[in-house]
Amino acid sequence: VLDVVGVVYQYLKVLRQAGPQKWVFDELQAIGKMEFRFAEEQPQDDYATELA
């Protein structure tokens, strides 16, 4: 178990050193745009309830 924890912390250190990757942001942005563009219509009262 301690070996696994050690490997996880090593990986987190690598991620911190590398910093955020632009391609990850770009892909998440593209997915969000597609979800918005192809969202199914829903009754207005359901939508209002979700926003509340």
N, CA, C and O atoms as a Tinker XYZ file with bonds, in Angstrom:
   208  protein
     1  N      0.837000   -1.191000    0.000000    73     2
     2  CA     0.000000    0.000000    0.000000    64     1     3
     3  C      0.882000    1.256000    0.000000    63     2     4     5
     4  O      0.592000    2.225000   -0.702000    81     3
     5  N      1.943000    1.230000    0.781000    73     3     6
     6  CA     2.824000    2.404000    0.829000    64     5     7
     7  C      3.517000    2.637000   -0.511000    63     6     8     9
     8  O      3.799000    3.779000   -0.876000    81     7
     9  N      3.790000    1.555000   -1.244000    73     7    10
    10  CA     4.394000    1.707000   -2.573000    64     9    11
    11  C      3.459000    2.457000   -3.509000    63    10    12    13
    12  O      3.886000    3.319000   -4.276000    81    11
    13  N      2.172000    2.115000   -3.435000    73    11    14
    14  CA     1.180000    2.774000   -4.294000    64    13    15
    15  C      1.084000    4.250000   -3.938000    63    14    16    17
    16  O      1.048000    5.105000   -4.824000    81    15
    17  N      1.043000    4.546000   -2.669000    73    15    18
    18  CA     0.964000    5.946000   -2.229000    64    17    19
    19  C      2.198000    6.713000   -2.699000    63    18    20    21
    20  O      2.090000    7.856000   -3.142000    81    19
    21  N      3.361000    6.091000   -2.602000    73    19    22
    22  CA     4.586000    6.736000   -3.059000    64    21    23
    23  C      4.568000    7.038000   -4.540000    63    22    24    25
    24  O      4.988000    8.114000   -4.967000    81    23
    25  N      4.080000    6.087000   -5.331000    73    23    26
    26  CA     4.003000    6.294000   -6.782000    64    25    27
    27  C      3.015000    7.408000   -7.106000    63    26    28    29
    28  O      3.269000    8.225000   -7.991000    81    27
    29  N      1.894000    7.447000   -6.397000    73    27    30
    30  CA     0.898000    8.502000   -6.632000    64    29    31
    31  C      1.507000    9.872000   -6.346000    63    30    32    33
    32  O      1.323000   10.809000   -7.122000    81    31
    33  N      2.227000    9.991000   -5.243000    73    31    34
    34  CA     2.845000   11.278000   -4.915000    64    33    35
    35  C      3.939000   11.654000   -5.918000    63    34    36    37
    36  O      4.109000   12.832000   -6.230000    81    35
    37  N      4.668000   10.682000   -6.418000    73    35    38
    38  CA     5.669000   10.968000   -7.451000    64    37    39
    39  C      4.997000   11.499000   -8.714000    63    38    40    41
    40  O      5.485000   12.439000   -9.341000    81    39
    41  N      3.872000   10.886000   -9.077000    73    39    42
    42  CA     3.148000   11.322000  -10.272000    64    41    43
    43  C      2.590000   12.733000  -10.073000    63    42    44    45
    44  O      2.642000   13.558000  -10.985000    81    43
    45  N      2.061000   13.005000   -8.887000    73    43    46
    46  CA     1.553000   14.352000   -8.611000    64    45    47
    47  C      2.666000   15.391000   -8.698000    63    46    48    49
    48  O      2.437000   16.507000   -9.164000    81    47
    49  N      3.854000   15.036000   -8.259000    73    47    50
    50  CA     5.000000   15.944000   -8.359000    64    49    51
    51  C      5.323000   16.237000   -9.824000    63    50    52    53
    52  O      5.600000   17.379000  -10.188000    81    51
    53  N      5.286000   15.196000  -10.662000    73    51    54
    54  CA     5.542000   15.377000  -12.095000    64    53    55
    55  C      4.490000   16.295000  -12.704000    63    54    56    57
    56  O      4.815000   17.172000  -13.504000    81    55
    57  N      3.224000   16.093000  -12.324000    73    55    58
    58  CA     2.152000   16.943000  -12.854000    64    57    59
    59  C      2.347000   18.397000  -12.438000    63    58    60    61
    60  O      2.144000   19.305000  -13.244000    81    59
    61  N      2.739000   18.624000  -11.190000    73    59    62
    62  CA     2.981000   19.994000  -10.729000    64    61    63
    63  C      4.112000   20.650000  -11.505000    63    62    64    65
    64  O      4.027000   21.829000  -11.852000    81    63
    65  N      5.157000   19.904000  -11.776000    73    63    66
    66  CA     6.307000   20.453000  -12.494000    64    65    67
    67  C      5.960000   20.745000  -13.952000    63    66    68    69
    68  O      6.421000   21.740000  -14.513000    81    67
    69  N      5.156000   19.889000  -14.563000    73    67    70
    70  CA     4.802000   20.060000  -15.975000    64    69    71
    71  C      3.822000   21.213000  -16.165000    63    70    72    73
    72  O      3.835000   21.868000  -17.208000    81    71
    73  N      2.978000   21.468000  -15.175000    73    71    74
    74  CA     1.981000   22.519000  -15.289000    64    73    75
    75  C      0.815000   22.086000  -16.158000    63    74    76    77
    76  O      0.834000   21.007000  -16.750000    81    75
    77  N     -0.196000   22.934000  -16.228000    73    75    78
    78  CA    -1.372000   22.594000  -17.030000    64    77    79
    79  C     -1.026000   22.521000  -18.517000    63    78    80    81
    80  O     -0.244000   23.323000  -19.027000    81    79
    81  N     -1.608000   21.568000  -19.185000    73    79    82
    82  CA    -1.363000   21.371000  -20.611000    64    81    83
    83  C     -2.466000   22.058000  -21.415000    63    82    84    85
    84  O     -3.646000   21.882000  -21.112000    81    83
    85  N     -2.106000   22.822000  -22.417000    73    83    86
    86  CA    -3.080000   23.559000  -23.225000    64    85    87
    87  C     -4.030000   22.629000  -23.958000    63    86    88    89
    88  O     -5.207000   22.952000  -24.119000    81    87
    89  N     -3.536000   21.472000  -24.409000    73    87    90
    90  CA    -4.391000   20.580000  -25.180000    64    89    91
    91  C     -5.537000   20.037000  -24.324000    63    90    92    93
    92  O     -6.613000   19.755000  -24.851000    81    91
    93  N     -5.326000   19.887000  -23.021000    73    91    94
    94  CA    -6.404000   19.416000  -22.149000    64    93    95
    95  C     -7.500000   20.475000  -22.090000    63    94    96    97
    96  O     -8.682000   20.157000  -22.217000    81    95
    97  N     -7.108000   21.731000  -21.900000    73    95    98
    98  CA    -8.080000   22.818000  -21.875000    64    97    99
    99  C     -8.832000   22.896000  -23.194000    63    98   100   101
   100  O    -10.054000   23.045000  -23.202000    81    99
   101  N     -8.114000   22.796000  -24.313000    73    99   102
   102  CA    -8.746000   22.886000  -25.631000    64   101   103
   103  C     -9.766000   21.772000  -25.833000    63   102   104   105
   104  O    -10.851000   22.016000  -26.361000    81   103
   105  N     -9.429000   20.549000  -25.417000    73   103   106
   106  CA   -10.364000   19.434000  -25.584000    64   105   107
   107  C    -11.598000   19.611000  -24.711000    63   106   108   109
   108  O    -12.715000   19.363000  -25.167000    81   107
   109  N    -11.416000   20.036000  -23.465000    73   107   110
   110  CA   -12.566000   20.258000  -22.589000    64   109   111
   111  C    -13.455000   21.375000  -23.118000    63   110   112   113
   112  O    -14.680000   21.306000  -23.012000    81   111
   113  N    -12.838000   22.400000  -23.686000    73   111   114
   114  CA   -13.602000   23.497000  -24.266000    64   113   115
   115  C    -14.411000   23.002000  -25.467000    63   114   116   117
   116  O    -15.582000   23.354000  -25.610000    81   115
   117  N    -13.802000   22.196000  -26.323000    73   115   118
   118  CA   -14.495000   21.665000  -27.499000    64   117   119
   119  C    -15.652000   20.762000  -27.086000    63   118   120   121
   120  O    -16.722000   20.808000  -27.693000    81   119
   121  N    -15.445000   19.947000  -26.068000    73   119   122
   122  CA   -16.514000   19.065000  -25.587000    64   121   123
   123  C    -17.678000   19.893000  -25.059000    63   122   124   125
   124  O    -18.836000   19.586000  -25.344000    81   123
   125  N    -17.383000   20.937000  -24.294000    73   123   126
   126  CA   -18.433000   21.804000  -23.772000    64   125   127
   127  C    -19.235000   22.471000  -24.876000    63   126   128   129
   128  O    -20.458000   22.579000  -24.784000    81   127
   129  N    -18.550000   22.915000  -25.915000    73   127   130
   130  CA   -19.246000   23.542000  -27.044000    64   129   131
   131  C    -20.147000   22.543000  -27.760000    63   130   132   133
   132  O    -21.268000   22.877000  -28.144000    81   131
   133  N    -19.656000   21.311000  -27.941000    73   131   134
   134  CA   -20.477000   20.289000  -28.602000    64   133   135
   135  C    -21.688000   19.918000  -27.758000    63   134   136   137
   136  O    -22.784000   19.742000  -28.289000    81   135
   137  N    -21.496000   19.797000  -26.442000    73   135   138
   138  CA   -22.622000   19.480000  -25.565000    64   137   139
   139  C    -23.678000   20.571000  -25.634000    63   138   140   141
   140  O    -24.874000   20.280000  -25.638000    81   139
   141  N    -23.248000   21.820000  -25.687000    73   139   142
   142  CA   -24.198000   22.921000  -25.779000    64   141   143
   143  C    -24.901000   22.913000  -27.131000    63   142   144   145
   144  O    -26.117000   23.087000  -27.202000    81   143
   145  N    -24.142000   22.713000  -28.195000    73   143   146
   146  CA   -24.701000   22.765000  -29.544000    64   145   147
   147  C    -25.712000   21.651000  -29.790000    63   146   148   149
   148  O    -26.733000   21.873000  -30.441000    81   147
   149  N    -25.438000   20.460000  -29.277000    73   147   150
   150  CA   -26.291000   19.316000  -29.556000    64   149   151
   151  C    -27.161000   18.915000  -28.368000    63   150   152   153
   152  O    -27.648000   17.786000  -28.305000    81   151
   153  N    -27.356000   19.832000  -27.435000    73   151   154
   154  CA   -28.191000   19.534000  -26.270000    64   153   155
   155  C    -29.637000   19.322000  -26.706000    63   154   156   157
   156  O    -30.141000   20.001000  -27.600000    81   155
   157  N    -30.287000   18.367000  -26.056000    73   155   158
   158  CA   -31.692000   18.116000  -26.359000    64   157   159
   159  C    -32.538000   19.189000  -25.693000    63   158   160   161
   160  O    -32.238000   19.657000  -24.595000    81   159
   161  N    -33.598000   19.560000  -26.388000    73   159   162
   162  CA   -34.503000   20.539000  -25.803000    64   161   163
   163  C    -35.286000   19.872000  -24.689000    63   162   164   165
   164  O    -35.601000   18.684000  -24.745000    81   163
   165  N    -35.594000   20.675000  -23.665000    73   163   166
   166  CA   -36.361000   20.165000  -22.544000    64   165   167
   167  C    -37.428000   21.190000  -22.190000    63   166   168   169
   168  O    -37.311000   22.364000  -22.541000    81   167
   169  N    -38.454000   20.749000  -21.503000    73   167   170
   170  CA   -39.501000   21.705000  -21.116000    64   169   171
   171  C    -38.911000   22.859000  -20.309000    63   170   172   173
   172  O    -37.971000   22.677000  -19.535000    81   171
   173  N    -39.478000   24.045000  -20.503000    73   171   174
   174  CA   -38.927000   25.239000  -19.867000    64   173   175
   175  C    -38.995000   25.172000  -18.351000    63   174   176   177
   176  O    -38.094000   25.664000  -17.671000    81   175
   177  N    -40.052000   24.570000  -17.809000    73   175   178
   178  CA   -40.148000   24.504000  -16.351000    64   177   179
   179  C    -39.082000   23.578000  -15.765000    63   178   180   181
   180  O    -38.579000   23.833000  -14.671000    81   179
   181  N    -38.732000   22.503000  -16.480000    73   179   182
   182  CA   -37.646000   21.634000  -16.022000    64   181   183
   183  C    -36.319000   22.387000  -16.046000    63   182   184   185
   184  O    -35.503000   22.252000  -15.135000    81   183
   185  N    -36.114000   23.169000  -17.080000    73   183   186
   186  CA   -34.876000   23.945000  -17.204000    64   185   187
   187  C    -34.764000   24.958000  -16.069000    63   186   188   189
   188  O    -33.697000   25.129000  -15.481000    81   187
   189  N    -35.873000   25.626000  -15.769000    73   187   190
   190  CA   -35.874000   26.610000  -14.684000    64   189   191
   191  C    -35.579000   25.936000  -13.346000    63   190   192   193
   192  O    -34.886000   26.503000  -12.501000    81   191
   193  N    -36.106000   24.727000  -13.154000    73   191   194
   194  CA   -35.846000   23.987000  -11.919000    64   193   195
   195  C    -34.374000   23.628000  -11.803000    63   194   196   197
   196  O    -33.802000   23.709000  -10.716000    81   195
   197  N    -33.753000   23.232000  -12.907000    73   195   198
   198  CA   -32.332000   22.890000  -12.887000    64   197   199
   199  C    -31.476000   24.104000  -12.544000    63   198   200   201
   200  O    -30.473000   23.978000  -11.841000    81   199
   201  N    -31.865000   25.270000  -13.032000    73   199   202
   202  CA   -31.081000   26.474000  -12.783000    64   201   203
   203  C    -31.229000   26.975000  -11.353000    63   202   204   205
   204  O    -30.333000   27.638000  -10.829000    81   203
   205  N    -32.350000   26.663000  -10.724000    73   203   206
   206  CA   -32.615000   27.167000   -9.361000    64   205   207
   207  C    -31.727000   26.517000   -8.326000    63   206   208
   208  O    -31.827000   26.832000   -7.141000    81   207
